[in-house]
């Protein structure tokens, strides 16, 4: 059994890799999504990450498709209590922003789609600076006291607003953020490293980074002169145009070869070893993409390997 990791000061204990639900209802249909969820939990995984807005960007979708599929899967498998479920508020086309009434309505809509009476970890998806942190935290605290939410987290939040939110929670004795979801990986370090990481470290928050594989770039399938059939190919391919991208891929390939594991596994293992990081998020649209992700639980990189990757990605 893989030892679970505690999410900051919360009571939640999670597998060291969160399964991203952004592909459910987008590049993975319901049957594929069920298969991926089944394989992830069969492999020891217990941490599923989604958002109420997934996948509103797809023509014909309204948002909520991912939550609906996960809800149907819970109902079919009867395993809701075995999974730490994270979802987000603030970006659904019908529930934009973080005004108190919006948060309340969006939370109820998420609970309905998910077919559950509680959300284990509820993130504010994007900050809404038009709403004071006091109102945002006050409303999230209501949801916690009502038993609808166990823990709260923040994604895409500035260090200043995060610190302000935590200070308010502590001063008023209200629910406080225990988890931060930043954009963070080997080729995108600037968003998190620095003031945001310092606040997380100082206040005991756990980081659960998204885009952990840089939209697939850090799987190693993107190389100069190759074309990849993926909905994210354009975004991932841009890293080849930097000096850092190919340098990171070379280091990853060498270390992966030494351990006889996939390149993606090494990229995730570097992230999982970073200060404050509890579990990176990665998604799989097919079952055969999962083993490389789950393998992060069994890979511990040596100090010199971690240093090499840190240097290559500087």
C-alpha positions as CSV (number, residue, x, y, z in Angstrom):
1,X,0.0,0.0,0.0
2,X,1.3,3.4,-0.9
3,X,1.5,5.7,2.1
4,X,-1.0,8.5,1.8
5,X,0.0,12.1,2.3
6,X,-1.7,14.5,4.6
7,X,-3.1,17.7,2.9
8,X,-1.5,20.4,5.1
9,X,-3.3,20.9,8.4
10,X,-6.5,19.2,7.2
11,X,-7.7,15.7,8.0
12,X,-7.6,14.7,4.4
13,X,-5.1,12.0,3.4
14,X,-4.4,11.5,-0.3
15,X,-2.5,9.3,-2.8
16,X,0.6,11.3,-4.0
17,X,-1.1,11.8,-7.4
18,X,-4.4,13.5,-7.9
19,X,-6.4,12.4,-11.0
20,X,-7.4,15.4,-13.1
21,X,-11.1,15.4,-14.2
22,X,-10.7,18.1,-16.9
23,X,-10.8,15.5,-19.7
24,X,-14.0,13.8,-18.6
25,X,-16.8,14.9,-21.0
26,X,-14.1,16.5,-23.3
27,X,-11.5,14.2,-24.7
28,X,-12.8,11.2,-22.7
29,X,-16.4,10.2,-23.1
30,X,-18.4,8.6,-20.2
31,X,-17.2,5.0,-20.8
32,X,-13.6,6.1,-21.1
33,X,-13.9,8.2,-18.0
34,X,-15.4,5.4,-16.0
35,X,-12.5,3.1,-17.2
36,X,-9.9,5.7,-16.2
37,X,-11.5,6.3,-12.8
38,X,-11.7,2.5,-12.2
39,X,-8.1,1.9,-13.1
40,X,-6.9,4.9,-11.0
41,X,-8.7,3.7,-7.9
42,X,-7.6,0.1,-8.6
43,X,-4.0,1.3,-8.6
44,X,-4.4,2.8,-5.1
45,X,-5.5,6.3,-6.1
46,X,-8.1,8.1,-4.0
47,X,-7.9,11.8,-5.0
48,X,-10.0,13.1,-7.8
49,X,-9.9,16.8,-8.9
50,X,-12.5,18.5,-11.0
51,X,-14.3,21.8,-11.4
52,X,-17.9,23.0,-12.0
53,X,-16.8,24.7,-15.2
54,X,-15.3,21.5,-16.8
55,X,-15.8,21.4,-19.8
56,X,-17.7,24.5,-20.8
57,X,-15.1,25.3,-23.4
58,X,-16.2,22.4,-25.6
59,X,-18.8,23.3,-28.3
60,X,-22.1,22.1,-27.2
61,X,-21.1,21.7,-23.5
62,X,-22.5,24.0,-20.7
63,X,-20.1,23.2,-17.9
64,X,-20.6,20.6,-15.2
65,X,-20.0,17.6,-17.6
66,X,-17.1,16.3,-15.6
67,X,-18.9,16.5,-12.3
68,X,-21.9,14.7,-13.8
69,X,-19.7,11.9,-15.1
70,X,-18.0,11.5,-11.7
71,X,-21.4,11.6,-10.0
72,X,-22.7,8.8,-12.2
73,X,-19.5,6.8,-11.5
74,X,-19.9,7.2,-7.7
75,X,-23.5,6.0,-8.1
76,X,-22.5,3.0,-10.2
77,X,-19.6,2.0,-7.9
78,X,-21.0,2.9,-4.5
79,X,-17.5,4.2,-3.5
80,X,-18.1,7.9,-2.6
81,X,-16.6,7.4,0.9
82,X,-13.3,6.0,-0.6
83,X,-12.5,9.0,-2.7
84,X,-11.3,12.5,-1.7
85,X,-13.2,14.7,-4.1
86,X,-12.1,18.2,-5.0
87,X,-14.1,20.6,-7.1
88,X,-14.0,24.3,-7.7
89,X,-16.3,27.4,-7.9
90,X,-16.1,30.6,-9.8
91,X,-15.7,29.8,-13.5
92,X,-18.9,28.0,-14.5
93,X,-20.7,30.1,-17.2
94,X,-23.8,30.3,-15.0
95,X,-21.9,30.9,-11.7
96,X,-19.1,33.4,-12.6
97,X,-17.1,35.0,-9.8
98,X,-17.2,34.7,-6.0
99,X,-20.1,36.8,-4.8
100,X,-21.7,35.0,-1.8
101,X,-25.0,34.1,-3.5
102,X,-23.0,32.8,-6.5
103,X,-20.8,30.5,-4.3
104,X,-23.9,29.2,-2.5
105,X,-25.8,28.4,-5.7
106,X,-22.8,26.9,-7.4
107,X,-22.0,24.6,-4.5
108,X,-25.6,23.3,-4.5
109,X,-25.4,22.7,-8.2
110,X,-22.1,20.8,-7.9
111,X,-23.5,18.6,-5.1
112,X,-26.5,17.8,-7.3
113,X,-24.3,16.8,-10.3
114,X,-22.0,14.8,-8.1
115,X,-24.8,13.0,-6.4
116,X,-23.3,13.6,-3.0
117,X,-24.0,15.5,0.2
118,X,-20.5,16.9,0.7
119,X,-17.4,18.0,-1.2
120,X,-14.1,17.0,0.5
121,X,-12.1,20.0,-0.9
122,X,-13.7,23.1,-2.3
123,X,-11.5,25.5,-4.2
124,X,-12.1,29.0,-5.3
125,X,-11.1,28.5,-9.0
126,X,-10.0,32.0,-9.8
127,X,-9.9,35.0,-7.5
128,X,-12.6,37.6,-7.8
129,X,-11.0,40.9,-6.6
130,X,-14.4,42.6,-6.8
131,X,-15.4,40.7,-3.7
132,X,-13.6,41.3,-0.3
133,X,-11.9,38.3,1.1
134,X,-14.1,38.6,4.2
135,X,-17.2,37.8,2.1
136,X,-15.6,35.0,0.3
137,X,-14.2,33.3,3.4
138,X,-17.5,34.0,5.3
139,X,-19.5,32.2,2.7
140,X,-17.1,29.3,2.4
141,X,-17.2,29.0,6.3
142,X,-21.0,28.8,6.0
143,X,-20.7,25.8,3.6
144,X,-18.2,24.1,6.0
145,X,-20.5,24.6,9.0
146,X,-23.5,23.3,7.0
147,X,-21.5,20.1,6.3
148,X,-21.5,20.7,2.6
149,X,-17.8,21.2,2.4
150,X,-15.0,19.6,4.5
151,X,-12.0,21.7,3.6
152,X,-11.4,24.8,1.5
153,X,-8.7,25.6,-0.9
154,X,-7.6,28.3,-3.4
155,X,-6.4,28.2,-7.0
156,X,-5.0,31.1,-9.1
157,X,-4.7,33.4,-6.1
158,X,-2.1,36.1,-5.5
159,X,0.3,35.8,-2.5
160,X,-1.3,39.0,-1.1
161,X,-4.9,37.9,-1.3
162,X,-3.9,34.5,0.1
163,X,-2.2,36.0,3.1
164,X,-5.1,38.4,3.6
165,X,-7.6,35.5,3.5
166,X,-5.6,33.4,6.0
167,X,-5.2,36.3,8.4
168,X,-8.9,37.0,8.3
169,X,-9.8,33.3,8.9
170,X,-7.4,33.1,11.9
171,X,-8.5,36.3,13.4
172,X,-12.2,35.5,13.1
173,X,-11.9,31.7,13.8
174,X,-13.4,30.8,10.5
175,X,-12.7,28.0,8.0
176,X,-9.3,28.6,6.5
177,X,-7.6,27.6,3.2
178,X,-5.6,24.4,3.8
179,X,-4.7,23.7,0.2
180,X,-3.4,25.8,-2.7
181,X,-3.6,24.7,-6.3
182,X,-1.0,26.6,-8.3
183,X,0.2,26.3,-11.9
184,X,3.6,24.6,-11.3
185,X,5.8,22.2,-13.2
186,X,9.4,21.7,-14.4
187,X,9.0,24.3,-17.2
188,X,6.7,26.7,-15.3
189,X,8.2,27.5,-12.0
190,X,7.8,31.3,-11.8
191,X,4.1,31.4,-10.9
192,X,4.5,29.4,-7.6
193,X,8.1,29.7,-6.5
194,X,8.6,33.0,-4.7
195,X,6.0,34.9,-2.6
196,X,3.2,32.4,-3.1
197,X,5.3,29.4,-2.0
198,X,6.6,31.4,0.9
199,X,3.1,32.1,2.2
200,X,2.1,28.4,1.8
201,X,5.3,27.3,3.6
202,X,4.9,29.8,6.4
203,X,1.2,29.0,7.0
204,X,1.3,25.2,6.6
205,X,-0.6,24.9,3.3
206,X,-0.3,22.0,1.0
207,X,0.2,22.6,-2.7
208,X,-1.5,20.4,-5.3
209,X,-0.1,21.7,-8.6
210,X,-2.1,21.7,-11.8
211,X,-0.6,21.4,-15.3
212,X,2.0,19.1,-13.6
213,X,3.0,17.7,-16.9
214,X,2.8,21.0,-18.8
215,X,-0.2,19.9,-20.9
216,X,1.7,16.7,-21.9
217,X,5.0,18.3,-22.8
218,X,6.7,16.6,-19.8
219,X,5.6,13.1,-21.0
220,X,8.5,13.4,-23.5
221,X,6.3,12.8,-26.5
222,X,7.0,16.3,-27.9
223,X,10.3,16.5,-29.7
224,X,11.6,18.8,-32.4
225,X,10.2,17.7,-35.8
226,X,7.5,15.4,-34.3
227,X,3.7,16.1,-34.4
228,X,1.4,14.9,-31.7
229,X,-2.3,14.2,-32.0
230,X,-3.6,15.9,-28.9
231,X,-6.1,18.7,-28.1
232,X,-3.3,20.3,-26.2
233,X,-0.5,19.9,-28.7
234,X,-0.2,23.6,-29.5
235,X,0.2,24.6,-25.9
236,X,2.6,21.9,-25.1
237,X,4.7,22.3,-28.2
238,X,5.6,25.9,-27.4
239,X,8.0,24.7,-24.7
240,X,10.2,23.3,-27.5
241,X,10.9,26.9,-28.6
242,X,12.7,27.8,-25.4
243,X,16.2,26.8,-24.3
244,X,14.8,25.3,-21.1
245,X,12.3,22.9,-22.7
246,X,14.7,20.6,-24.6
247,X,17.2,20.9,-21.7
248,X,14.6,19.6,-19.3
249,X,13.5,16.8,-21.6
250,X,17.2,15.6,-22.0
251,X,17.6,15.5,-18.2
252,X,14.3,13.7,-17.7
253,X,15.1,11.1,-20.4
254,X,18.4,10.3,-18.9
255,X,17.0,9.9,-15.3
256,X,14.0,7.9,-16.6
257,X,16.4,5.5,-18.4
258,X,18.4,5.0,-15.2
259,X,15.2,4.0,-13.3
260,X,13.5,2.2,-16.2
261,X,10.4,4.4,-15.8
262,X,8.5,6.8,-18.1
263,X,9.6,10.4,-18.5
264,X,6.3,11.6,-17.1
265,X,6.9,9.6,-13.9
266,X,10.2,11.4,-13.3
267,X,8.6,14.8,-14.0
268,X,5.9,14.1,-11.4
269,X,8.4,12.7,-8.9
270,X,10.5,16.0,-9.1
271,X,7.3,17.9,-8.4
272,X,6.1,15.6,-5.6
273,X,9.5,16.2,-3.9
274,X,9.3,20.0,-4.0
275,X,8.7,21.9,-0.7
276,X,5.0,22.2,0.3
277,X,3.8,19.9,-2.6
278,X,1.5,17.1,-1.4
279,X,0.3,15.7,-4.7
280,X,0.6,16.9,-8.3
281,X,-2.5,16.7,-10.6
282,X,-2.3,14.8,-13.9
283,X,-5.1,13.7,-16.2
284,X,-5.4,10.6,-18.4
285,X,-7.9,10.2,-21.2
286,X,-7.1,6.5,-21.7
287,X,-6.3,3.7,-19.3
288,X,-2.9,3.1,-20.9
289,X,-1.8,6.6,-19.9
290,X,-2.3,5.8,-16.2
291,X,0.6,3.5,-15.2
292,X,3.2,6.2,-15.8
293,X,1.2,8.6,-13.5
294,X,0.5,6.1,-10.7
295,X,4.2,5.0,-10.7
296,X,5.1,8.3,-9.1
297,X,4.1,6.7,-5.8
298,X,7.0,4.2,-6.1
299,X,9.7,6.5,-7.4
300,X,12.0,8.4,-5.1
301,X,14.6,10.4,-6.9
302,X,18.2,10.7,-5.6
303,X,19.4,14.1,-4.4
304,X,21.7,14.5,-7.3
305,X,18.9,13.7,-9.8
306,X,16.6,16.2,-8.1
307,X,19.4,18.8,-8.3
308,X,20.0,18.1,-12.0
309,X,16.3,18.6,-12.9
310,X,16.1,21.7,-10.7
311,X,19.2,23.1,-12.5
312,X,18.0,22.1,-16.0
313,X,14.7,23.8,-15.4
314,X,16.1,27.0,-13.9
